[in-house]
Amino acid sequence: MNGNWNITEKFNNEAALWDSDPRRRALAEAVAAALIARCTPGKAMQALEAGCGTGLVTMAISPLVKQLTAIDTSQEMLSILQDKIRSLEVSNIETALLDLSSPSVTFEREQSFDLIYSSMTLHHIRDTAGFLCRIATLLAPGGTIAIADLEREDGHFHDNPDEEVHHGFDRTELTKLMNAAGLQDVSFDTIYTVSKKSSEGKTTEYPVFLCTATKR
Ligand SMILES: C[S@@+](CC[C@H](N)C(=O)[O-])C[C@H]1O[C@@H](n2cnc3c(N)ncnc32)[C@H](O)[C@@H]1O
């Protein structure tokens, strides 16, 4: 990752067609189902999605919690979610255009969350350790963080070789980063497998984990 890649531009460009990809919808459904099973979102909870995109996961979680803050760096992705919120008259999701990888990120009001989750966002964030520390500080004591992302992969998950991403995560290394961020009880489940065909016609399986951890 050398810093030349413009991630906001990428997701702004992809936003309009994001939900039309059945593979993305199926993955988001699997993430939401695993989150519900593992983290039991409840009606008293304040939740936050880091990197919500068009809200594929957040729209499934919001009916189960009190309030949900959906954060993204792409205004175009957020606009799609804002359209869904308006048309379905959802009253408990607020959206925010914020960069959670920035050390100077600030919230309008002082708030902590009972559940913070992200789906397929961590591999796009250069400073994994800094990002985990930042979201851990937003977590209330007793709260849960849940991160769905790729297992360490061969570097071919993303079609564009110029894209600056982590090639998935090694579970042991991610556990160390979670612990360094002050999170305990780190555990992993394999929740989905993405099958992707390369331009040469070779199909590769990419397992996706859900990593959960708590703040005591
Ligand atoms: C692969 S998409 C996943 C979107 C959504 N979670 C889903 O499952 O469909 C990653 C999202 O993370 C957002 N993102 C990337 N870096 C971010 C950051 N530093 N802070 C907040 N959002 C970020 C991108 O704009 C994009 O919408």
The ligand as a Gaussian input file, in Angstrom:
#p B3LYP/6-31G(d) Opt

LIG

0 1
 C      -16.318000      -3.502000       0.303000
 S      -17.320000      -2.158000       0.786000
 C      -18.433000      -2.957000       1.928000
 C      -19.717000      -2.213000       2.106000
 C      -20.747000      -2.867000       3.022000
 N      -20.214000      -3.042000       4.368000
 C      -21.226000      -4.186000       2.479000
 O      -20.983000      -5.217000       3.130000
 O      -21.856000      -4.191000       1.401000
 C      -16.253000      -1.226000       1.890000
 C      -16.858000       0.097000       2.328000
 O      -16.007000       0.686000       3.304000
 C      -15.923000       2.084000       3.052000
 N      -14.676000       2.568000       3.679000
 C      -13.419000       2.322000       3.266000
 N      -12.529000       2.921000       4.086000
 C      -13.256000       3.529000       5.055000
 C      -12.909000       4.325000       6.195000
 N      -11.634000       4.603000       6.466000
 N      -13.895000       4.805000       7.016000
 C      -15.204000       4.523000       6.699000
 N      -15.584000       3.785000       5.620000
 C      -14.625000       3.304000       4.800000
 C      -15.979000       2.188000       1.547000
 O      -16.343000       3.473000       1.079000
 C      -17.016000       1.105000       1.195000
 O      -18.324000       1.609000       1.169000

